[in-house]
Amino acid sequence: QVQLVESGGGLVQPGESLRLSCAASGIFIGDYAMGWYRQAPGKERELVARIGARAHTNYADSVKGRFTISRDDPKNMVYLLMNSLKPEDTAVYYCRADLVFSTTYYWGQGTQVTVAS
């Protein structure tokens, strides 16, 4: 059974930092492109950051220079370091795994990030 379990969310003030973690089981993430998505209330889910199987990264314009995605394949973990958080970063953050050269993908259950003073 494939599981992606996110952790590290919480309530922070503007300007603070958080690091999200995604622990994968049932798959080896080395075979997957990994991504972080977010969904704010009343909005569609959007891509935040993505890291390919060979570690190429891409980011949403809104988070460039503030967020960093990384992966640790031996540990089957993916991370999202979020600096200089803004209220508009408030959302549920989801981890996603996309099998390379396939249409197969998996979602985690999400972790809430709230940025408020």
N, C-alpha and C positions, 0 to 999 in steps of 0.2 A: 504494500500500500504506500502510495506516494504522499508525503506530507511536507509542506512548507510552513514553518512556524516562525512568525515574526515576533520580535520583542524589542523593548527599548523605548517605546512611546511614552508619552506623559504630558504633563502641563509644564510649560516653561514660559519665561518672560521674553519679550522681544529682545533680540540681540544675543540670546543665549544659544547653546548648542545641544544637540542630541545625537546619539549614534544608534541607529536601528540595526538589528541583526535579523538574519533569516537563516534558520537551520533547516537543512533539507535531509530527508530520509526517504529511502525507497528508490532513490535515483543517485547517480553520480553527477554532480553539477558540472564536471569537466566536459560532459557531452552536451551542455546546455548554454545558451545565452541567458543571462539573468537580468532581471529588471525590477525596478521599484516604480510603482504607480501610486497615484493618490486620487481620492474622491472626496470632495468637499460637499456639504449638504446642498442639494439642489443642483449639483453640477455633475457632468459626466466624468468618468474615470479617465485620468490622463497620465501619460508617461512622464516620469520624473527623471529617471536615469537608467541607462542600460549598459551592460558590459558583456561583450561577446566572449565566446569560448577562448579566444586568443587575447582577451583583455582589452580590446578596443572599446572605448567608452563614448557615449553620447549623452547629452543632457538637454532638458528643456531650457529654453532661453531664460525662463524666470528663475532658475536655480544655478545657472552657470556662474562659477566663481565662488559659490557658497556651499554647494553640496559636492561630495566626493563618493563615488561608488567604488567598491573594491570586492575582491573575491579571494577566498582561501580554499582552493579545490581539495587539498588533502583533508581539511576539516569539514568540507561540505557546507561552507558558510559563505554568506554574502552580507555585506555591510553597506550602510548609507550614513556617512558622516554629514550632519547638517549644521552648518555654522550660520551665524548672523540671522537667526530665524526671525520671520516676520509674521504678523497676524494672518496674512493671506496664505501662509504655509499650513494653516490649520486644516486637517483632513484625516481621513483614515488612509494609512499607507499600506500597500499590498506588495508582496513579493510575487514575482512570476518567473517561471522557468520555461524556456522555449527550446525544445529539442532541435539541435542543428539539423538542417536539411529535412525537416519534417514539419507537419502541421500540429504536432502534439505539444500541448502546453499544460501547465499546472499553476494554480493560484494558491496563495496562502489565505488565511482567514482575516488578516489585517490587524493593524495596531493603530490606536488613536494618537494623533499628535495635536496638541492644542497650544497655540501661542497667544498669550494674553497677559496684559499687565494687571 
